[in-house]
């Protein structure tokens, strides 16, 4: 009898509600994608025509402002906990969840990332990454890894702030993968401090979200579209305490930093702050 009493019309509001919801999501995604494309092209124009005449400090300020503006256009709120380094030399050591990570960190503090060499060959994004000072590494080449460590050491000698993702790949953000220690060698050689950085993404409900994660066989475009379709995402960037390796080997230091990044990421977020 209970089933007979259930009117077929009771399902219609739920179905009709899904249609406007899908339309809103599609419209939101399209709008943000268009705004992002315009912003990227403006950034490329700045790189091509204005960067050659700008001092390094002004370039860094432009990169940071550009990243922050893009996040705002995409409805991504930025929340910073702890203190980004005011000056270098320093090495930021972060967990890696998404293609958003670089934008999020740049928006808090300009730094030079170490990225896979394929990024340099990406049509427009590669040009922007290079203009931001990215250092590239052929991940399958030990010789190139040594060359990259040398370039990192030179940058630290110049008082720059570098950033690495020692996991070597992205995760879904639920935990932190083991760290590869190789890129820590430059900071050890120059006795520069490393700063653990925990990245967390929250959904509209204030709970940790895997929507921005870029993992597995998913294409970059699919990840971008899914992320831009979310009503809002909050990117939380937590800076830990700077410290040098001291007498630790790079393997031991990698384990220490891994534990610190994991702890930063695991600490509950108080969204009422």
C-alpha positions in Angstrom: 0.0 0.0 0.0 2.8 2.3 0.8 4.1 2.0 -2.8 0.6 2.5 -4.2 0.2 5.7 -2.3 3.4 7.2 -3.8 2.4 9.5 -6.6 4.6 9.4 -9.7 4.6 13.2 -9.6 6.7 13.2 -6.4 9.7 12.5 -8.5 9.2 15.4 -10.9 10.5 18.2 -8.6 13.7 16.3 -8.0 14.2 15.8 -11.7 13.2 19.3 -12.6 15.6 20.6 -9.9 18.5 18.7 -11.4 18.0 20.4 -14.8 18.4 24.0 -13.6 21.3 22.9 -11.4 23.0 21.4 -14.4 22.3 24.5 -16.4 23.7 26.7 -13.7 26.8 24.6 -13.4 27.3 24.7 -17.2 26.8 28.4 -17.3 29.2 28.9 -14.4 31.8 26.7 -16.0 31.6 28.5 -19.4 31.7 31.9 -17.8 34.8 31.1 -15.7 36.5 29.4 -18.6 36.0 32.5 -20.8 37.2 34.9 -18.1 40.2 32.6 -17.5 41.1 32.5 -21.1 41.0 36.3 -21.4 43.1 36.6 -18.3 45.7 34.1 -19.6 45.9 36.0 -22.9 46.4 39.3 -21.1 49.1 37.7 -19.0 50.8 36.4 -22.2 50.7 39.9 -23.6 52.3 41.3 -20.5 55.0 38.7 -20.6 55.8 39.4 -24.3 55.7 43.2 -24.2 56.2 44.5 -20.7 58.3 41.9 -18.9 61.5 42.7 -20.9 61.4 46.2 -19.5 60.5 45.4 -15.9 62.9 44.9 -13.0 62.9 41.3 -11.5 61.0 42.5 -8.3 58.3 44.1 -10.5 58.0 40.9 -12.5 57.5 38.9 -9.3 54.8 41.3 -8.1 53.0 41.0 -11.5 53.1 37.2 -11.3 51.7 37.2 -7.8 48.9 39.6 -8.6 48.1 37.8 -11.8 47.7 34.5 -10.0 45.6 36.0 -7.3 43.3 37.7 -9.9 42.8 34.4 -11.8 41.8 32.6 -8.6 39.3 35.3 -7.9 37.8 35.1 -11.4 37.4 31.4 -10.9 35.6 31.7 -7.6 38.5 30.2 -5.6 39.0 31.7 -2.2 42.5 31.9 -0.9 43.2 31.4 2.8 46.8 31.7 4.1 47.8 30.4 7.5 51.3 30.9 8.8 53.9 33.3 7.3 55.2 33.1 3.7 59.0 33.9 3.6 59.5 37.6 3.3 63.0 37.0 1.9 65.1 34.2 0.5 67.0 32.0 0.3 64.4 29.5 1.1 62.9 26.2 -0.3 59.1 25.7 -0.1 58.3 22.0 0.2 54.6 21.3 -0.5 52.2 18.4 -1.1 50.9 18.2 -4.7 47.2 17.8 -5.4 46.2 19.8 -8.5 47.3 22.0 -11.4 45.9 24.7 -9.1 48.7 24.3 -6.6 51.2 26.5 -8.5 48.6 29.3 -8.9 47.7 29.1 -5.2 51.3 29.3 -4.0 52.1 32.0 -6.5 49.2 34.0 -5.2 50.6 33.9 -1.6 54.2 34.5 -2.5 56.1 34.5 -5.8 58.7 31.7 -6.0 60.5 29.7 -8.7 59.0 26.3 -9.1 60.8 23.2 -10.3 58.7 21.4 -12.9 58.9 18.6 -15.4 60.4 19.7 -18.7 57.2 18.9 -20.6 55.6 22.1 -19.1 58.0 24.2 -21.1 56.5 22.8 -24.3 52.9 23.6 -23.4 51.8 26.3 -25.9 50.8 29.3 -23.8 51.1 28.0 -20.3 54.7 27.0 -20.9 55.6 30.6 -21.9 53.9 31.9 -18.7 55.7 29.3 -16.6 59.0 30.2 -18.0 58.3 33.9 -17.5 57.6 33.2 -13.9 61.1 31.7 -13.5 60.3 28.0 -13.6 63.3 25.6 -13.5 62.8 22.6 -15.6 64.0 19.0 -15.0 64.1 15.9 -17.2 62.8 13.5 -14.6 64.2 10.4 -16.3 67.8 11.8 -16.6 70.2 11.6 -13.7 72.5 14.0 -15.4 69.8 16.6 -15.8 68.7 16.1 -12.2 72.3 17.0 -11.2 72.2 20.1 -13.5 68.8 21.2 -12.0 70.3 20.9 -8.4 73.1 23.1 -9.5 70.7 25.7 -10.9 68.7 25.6 -7.7 71.8 26.1 -5.7 72.7 29.2 -7.8 69.2 30.6 -7.3 69.5 30.1 -3.6 72.9 31.9 -3.7 71.0 34.8 -5.3 68.6 34.9 -2.4 65.6 33.5 -4.3 62.7 31.5 -3.0 62.2 28.1 -4.7 59.3 25.6 -4.5 59.2 21.9 -5.1 56.7 19.1 -4.9 58.8 16.2 -3.6 56.0 13.6 -4.1 56.9 13.8 -7.8 53.2 13.5 -8.8 49.7 14.5 -7.6 47.5 12.7 -5.1 43.8 13.1 -4.3 44.8 15.2 -1.3 43.6 12.7 1.3 47.2 11.9 2.3 50.7 12.8 1.3 52.8 10.4 -0.8 56.4 9.6 0.1 58.9 12.3 -0.7 61.8 12.0 -3.2 64.8 13.6 -1.6 66.9 14.6 -4.6 65.8 18.2 -5.0 66.5 18.9 -1.3 70.2 18.6 -2.0 70.5 22.2 -3.2 69.2 23.5 0.1 71.5 21.2 2.0 74.5 22.3 0.0 73.7 26.0 0.6 72.5 25.5 4.2 69.2 27.2 3.1 66.1 26.7 5.2 63.2 24.6 3.9 59.6 25.6 4.7 56.9 22.9 4.8 53.7 23.9 3.1 50.4 22.1 3.4 47.8 22.5 0.7 44.1 21.8 1.4 41.1 22.4 -0.8 37.6 22.9 0.8 34.3 22.6 -1.0 31.3 25.0 -0.6 30.3 23.1 2.6 33.7 23.9 4.2 34.8 20.2 4.2 37.9 18.9 2.4 37.2 18.3 -1.3 38.8 16.1 -3.9 37.2 18.0 -6.8 40.4 20.0 -7.6 42.5 16.9 -7.6 44.2 16.0 -10.9 45.1 12.4 -10.7 45.1 9.2 -12.7 44.3 9.1 -16.4 42.0 12.2 -16.3 42.8 14.9 -18.8 43.8 18.4 -17.8 40.8 19.8 -19.5 38.4 17.5 -17.7 39.9 18.4 -14.4 39.7 22.1 -15.2 36.1 21.9 -16.2 35.1 20.0 -13.1 36.9 22.4 -10.8 35.4 25.5 -12.5 31.9 24.0 -12.2 32.1 24.0 -8.4 30.1 26.9 -6.7 33.2 27.8 -4.7 36.4 26.3 -3.6 38.6 27.5 -0.7 42.4 26.9 -1.1 44.1 26.8 2.2 47.9 27.3 2.2 49.6 26.5 5.5 53.2 27.6 6.0 55.2 25.7 8.6 58.3 26.7 10.5 61.5 27.2 8.4 64.4 25.0 9.4 67.7 23.7 7.8 68.8 20.2 7.4 71.6 20.5 10.0 73.3 17.1 10.2 70.5 15.2 8.6 71.0 13.4 5.3 68.7 14.4 2.5 66.8 11.1 3.0 66.3 11.8 6.7 65.4 15.4 6.0 62.8 14.3 3.4 61.2 12.1 6.0 61.1 15.0 8.5 59.6 17.4 6.0 57.1 14.8 4.9 55.9 14.4 8.5 55.6 18.1 8.8 53.7 18.6 5.6 51.4 15.7 6.5 50.7 17.3 9.9 49.9 20.7 8.3 47.5 19.1 5.9 45.8 16.9 8.5 45.1 19.7 11.0 41.3 20.5 10.9 40.4 23.9 9.3 38.5 26.3 11.4 36.3 28.0 8.8 35.0 30.5 11.3 38.4 32.2 11.6 
